[in-house]
Each structure stands twice: as structure tokens, then as C-alpha cells.
Amino acid sequence: MADSRPAGAPTVLRVVLGKRLHDLREKAGLSYEEAGRALDVTHATVRRMEKAEVGLKIPYVEKLLRVYGVTDPAETDAFLALVREANKPGWWHRFRDVLPDWFSAFVSLEQEANLIRAYEPHYVPGLLQTEDYARAVLRAGMPHAREADVERAVAVRRERQALLTRDRPPLLWVVMDETVLRRPIGGPDVMRAQIDRLIEAAELPQVRLQFMPFAAGPHPAMYGPFHIFRFPLQELPDIAYAENLVGASYFDQRDDVSSFLEALDRMCAQAAPAHTTKAILGGIRKEI
């Protein structure tokens, strides 16, 4: 089922711990109502904890672990340590003045994924943008924003990009439409610098770039951009993300995500092979 993330978007770790609490409750054979009575709260509170819709309170979690039959002190201490970690705000929290909650969830997923796949028909994805290109894109998308807010949003992109150079970075595999390279954003100098950045990125072992040429004709994802995240954590399924003008939807049901994966797999087969990307970029740079 698709849903827009509520205010106070959870960190990925909080989602994982919620799923673990769900599994422990079911293993203990307890209902939401029974777990709620143990805490002297409503069953809805227990459900929201498991769905990561609220923060995890240490006393609640500690008592639930006892009720669910977790008797090993070391196991309890380890779980509670993860709860404390999950309740810490991510680095993006300090940008909450310019970062909507629905996109905070995206950044959290991005930071924890070991594979990020995407289709982008309009512009270079944020992880690969130069600052000047990002500034031009943000000004177009935030026409009424103060200059200071635009600069704060550029800083968010800069912070996000650090994940590509960290130890054990995720694999980033992006299919971009030829439109991305043909649409002038920020002027010729900005576009040339942006193409240079893409050429550099294409040389990184953790980045795979493909372009969908106009000549390829129609393809399965002409309806709009999307991302797919895959995680090393077994509790987390693949998650697909689709954005619109006023928010975003996240999909974690197998059938929904499979539709996105199938479309992207077909597009990767239809797009120009990754080994031709640098030549494509170099040719277009000469035309600017």
C-alpha cells in the first residue's frame, strides 16, 4: 500500500526496531490489545510503535521485551542501545526548516541502502548534481523561496552526496532520459560543468549511469521519475519512492515494488549500455 509519510518521518533503524517488536509480539502470541494493557496504553499506541509512526520510549520497550519473554540481559541491553540510537535525529534534522518530512524519509532510506536504482526523466539526480546545477534546479522548483533557503537546500544536497565517497558506499544505478542532457539548466557553463561531473561519476566503481535516447521510443516508465531502495537489513523490504509536486508516496508491498523493478529492468535493457555513457556525455558536451 502506498502512503505519505507522517510528520516526524522515522529513521530506518526505527522502522527495523518496530518490525522486530512486531515479530517478538507475534512470537509471544500476544495481540495488540494484550500488549497495550501491559503498558497501560491503547492498542493503537503499540501498533504505531511497530509501524515506526511514533518514537520508541525506553521504559515502554523495556517492559515489552519482558512481556514478550526476552530474559537475557545482554539481549535487552543491546536492543535498548539500538532504541537510543534510533531516537537520535539524523544529520538532516538540522535542515528541517527547508526539508519536508516526506523527503526526510527519503534521505533516511538513501543513507541506509546498499543499492539505489532510479529513473529520472527531467534532471540529474541530486546525488550527482554540481552546486550550481542544484541551485538552478531548486530556484525553478522553489520560485517563492528566499535565497537563504535555496542555499540551505543546496547544502542538503552536498551533505547527501557524501555517501558516495564514504566507506562501503551504496551502488547507485541510474537511468536518465536524454531530455536531462538536452534541457539547458543554469546556462552553458553550468551544463558543461554538470556533464563533467557525470563523466567523473561514471568512472566510479559504485556508480552505473545509462541514458535513454529519444530514438529508443516509448518505454515502461514514461509516467514519471522514481527510486528503488534495497537494504542489507533483512527486516526491510525493497522500497519504491515516487515524488509529486506536493509530497511523495512510498511503496513496500512486493507486488507494487515488483512493478517498478520490472519497468526499470526493461528500461536498462532498452537504454544505451553503461559502457557508452562517457562517449554520450562527451558528445553532448561538445554541442553546448
Salt bridges, closest charged atoms under 4 A:
GLU26 OE2 - HIS22 NE2 3.48
GLU50 OE1 - HIS22 ND1 2.93
GLU50 OE2 - ARG25 NE 2.62
GLU53 OE1 - ARG48 NE 3.75
GLU85 OE1 - LYS88 NZ 3.30
ASP97 OD1 - ARG152 NH2 2.88
GLU110 OE2 - ARG160 NH2 2.78
GLU131 OE1 - ARG135 NH2 3.68
GLU131 OE2 - ARG158 NH1 3.06
ASP132 OD1 - ARG135 NH1 2.83
GLU147 OE2 - ARG139 NH2 2.58
ASP149 OD1 - ARG146 NH2 3.03
GLU151 OE2 - ARG135 NE 2.66
GLU159 OE2 - ARG94 NH2 2.27
ASP177 OD1 - HIS219 NE2 3.78
GLU178 OE2 - ARG182 NE 3.04
ASP189 OD1 - ARG192 NH2 2.65
ASP196 OD1 - ARG285 NE 2.67
GLU203 OE2 - LYS278 NZ 2.83
GLU235 OE2 - ARG20 NE 2.63
ASP238 OD2 - ARG230 NH2 2.61
GLU262 OE2 - ARG266 NH2 3.30
ASP265 OD1 - ARG117 NH1 3.00
GLU287 OE1 - ARG182 NH1 2.50
